[in-house]
Amino acid sequence: MTHARIVSVSSDDEHRFSKPRREAITLVAGLGVDGDAHFGATVQHRSRVRRDPTQPNLRQVHLIHRELFEEVDADVAPGELGENVTTEGLDLLALPTGAVLRLGSDAVVQVTGLRNPCVQIDRFEPGLLKQLVGTDAEGRTVRKAGVMGVVLAGGVVRPGDDVVVELPDGVGEPLAPV
């Protein structure tokens, strides 16, 4: 495996699709990205809040691998698909539920599942949703829009920081949408 690292970090205090890139973001244990619209112990995604605002926030941090941008027929840059952390050299989609990602020297994120992309992606770039959600040879749905996680330990995260993966004991459950 190549060296895994962070290539970009993004946050936005408003509920907008794309997030502006930052020099650094601060992760806070149990809450997410400080100053981001999805910051909180309970769900912050507007449609989920309408359903049940008491649900735990399993989507505190959104991570996408930079290599995805090369796979799609669209001009996409870090932060534009709403992710907080853009990585390189790590197949995020192959991780099992519960994998732990050490971001930089202090921050720790536990992977909770796959991002389930919505029609907003087609508003950003028509036809992009079909490139990010498809089916495999067996007819199973394949989601490529990154992974979600919760913050286990806080810290400042910057472009250039290393990403170290710790896999859960045993086989681990495959990622499912959260």
C-alpha positions in Angstrom: 0.0 0.0 0.0 1.2 3.5 -0.7 1.7 6.1 2.0 -1.7 7.3 3.2 -2.0 11.0 3.9 -4.4 13.9 4.0 -4.4 16.2 0.9 -7.1 18.6 1.9 -9.4 19.6 4.8 -12.7 21.4 4.6 -15.5 22.7 6.8 -18.5 25.0 6.5 -20.7 26.4 9.3 -23.7 26.4 6.9 -25.6 23.5 5.4 -24.3 23.8 1.8 -23.2 21.0 -0.5 -19.6 22.0 -1.1 -17.3 23.0 1.8 -14.5 25.5 1.5 -10.9 24.2 1.9 -9.1 25.2 5.1 -5.5 25.3 6.3 -6.5 23.1 9.2 -9.6 21.8 10.9 -10.1 20.8 14.6 -11.8 17.6 15.4 -13.6 17.3 18.8 -14.2 14.0 20.4 -17.8 12.9 20.2 -18.9 15.9 18.2 -17.0 16.2 14.9 -15.4 19.1 13.1 -15.4 22.3 15.1 -17.4 25.0 13.3 -18.9 22.6 10.8 -22.7 22.5 10.2 -22.7 18.7 11.1 -21.0 19.3 14.5 -22.8 17.6 17.3 -23.4 14.4 19.3 -26.9 14.0 17.7 -27.7 14.0 14.0 -27.2 17.4 12.2 -28.1 16.3 8.7 -31.4 18.3 8.1 -33.5 15.4 6.7 -32.4 13.1 9.6 -33.1 15.8 12.2 -36.7 16.0 10.8 -37.1 12.3 11.2 -35.6 12.0 14.7 -33.4 14.7 16.2 -32.3 12.4 19.0 -30.4 9.9 16.8 -26.7 9.7 17.5 -24.5 11.5 14.9 -22.7 8.8 13.1 -21.8 11.3 10.4 -19.5 13.7 12.3 -16.7 13.5 9.7 -16.9 12.8 6.0 -13.8 11.4 4.2 -13.3 10.9 0.5 -10.2 9.4 -1.3 -8.7 11.8 -3.8 -8.4 9.0 -6.3 -12.2 9.1 -6.7 -11.9 12.4 -8.6 -9.9 10.7 -11.3 -12.5 7.9 -11.6 -15.4 10.3 -12.5 -16.2 12.2 -15.6 -16.5 15.5 -13.8 -14.3 18.4 -12.7 -14.2 17.8 -9.0 -11.8 19.2 -6.4 -11.4 18.5 -2.6 -14.3 19.8 -0.5 -16.7 20.1 -3.5 -18.5 16.9 -2.6 -19.0 18.0 1.0 -16.2 16.1 2.5 -14.2 17.3 5.5 -11.1 15.2 4.8 -9.7 14.2 1.5 -7.2 11.4 1.7 -4.7 9.9 -0.7 -3.1 6.4 -0.9 -5.9 4.7 1.1 -8.9 2.7 -0.2 -11.4 4.1 2.3 -14.3 2.1 0.7 -12.5 -1.2 1.4 -12.3 -0.5 5.2 -14.6 -2.5 7.5 -17.0 -0.8 9.9 -15.1 0.1 13.1 -11.8 0.7 11.4 -9.9 3.5 13.2 -8.1 6.2 11.3 -5.3 8.2 13.1 -5.2 11.6 11.4 -2.0 13.5 12.1 -0.5 13.3 15.6 -3.7 13.4 17.7 -7.0 13.0 16.0 -8.7 9.6 15.8 -11.8 8.8 13.8 -13.7 5.6 13.8 -15.4 4.6 10.5 -19.2 4.2 10.9 -20.2 3.5 7.3 -20.7 4.7 3.8 -22.0 8.0 2.7 -25.3 7.5 0.9 -25.2 10.2 -1.8 -28.3 12.1 -2.7 -29.6 14.1 -5.7 -27.7 17.2 -4.6 -24.7 15.6 -6.3 -26.5 15.9 -9.7 -27.3 19.6 -8.9 -23.5 20.1 -8.4 -22.7 18.2 -11.6 -25.4 16.6 -13.8 -24.9 12.8 -14.1 -22.4 12.6 -11.3 -24.8 10.6 -9.0 -24.8 7.7 -11.5 -21.1 7.6 -11.4 -21.0 7.5 -7.6 -23.8 5.0 -7.1 -24.0 1.9 -9.3 -24.2 -1.8 -9.2 -21.5 -4.5 -9.3 -21.5 -7.7 -11.4 -23.8 -9.4 -8.9 -26.3 -6.5 -8.9 -25.4 -5.2 -5.5 -25.4 -1.4 -5.0 -22.0 0.2 -4.9 -21.5 3.5 -3.2 -18.3 5.5 -3.9 -19.0 8.9 -2.3 -16.7 8.2 0.7 -17.1 7.1 4.3 -18.4 8.7 7.5 -17.0 8.5 11.0 -17.2 9.6 14.6 -14.4 11.4 16.4 -12.8 9.3 19.2 -10.0 11.7 20.0 -9.7 15.3 19.0 -6.9 17.2 17.4 -5.9 19.5 14.6 -5.8 18.0 11.1 -3.9 19.5 8.2 -3.0 18.7 4.6 0.1 16.6 4.6 -0.7 14.8 7.8 -0.3 11.0 7.8 -3.2 8.6 8.0 -2.6 5.4 9.9 -5.3 2.7 9.8 -6.0 0.3 12.6 -8.4 -2.6 11.6 -10.8 -4.1 14.1 -10.1 -7.5 15.5 -11.5 -10.4 13.4 -12.9 -10.0 9.9 -14.9 -6.8 10.5 -18.4 -6.0 9.1 -18.5 -4.5 5.5 -19.5 -0.9 5.3 -23.1 0.0 5.0 -24.8 3.4 4.4 -25.2 5.6 7.5 
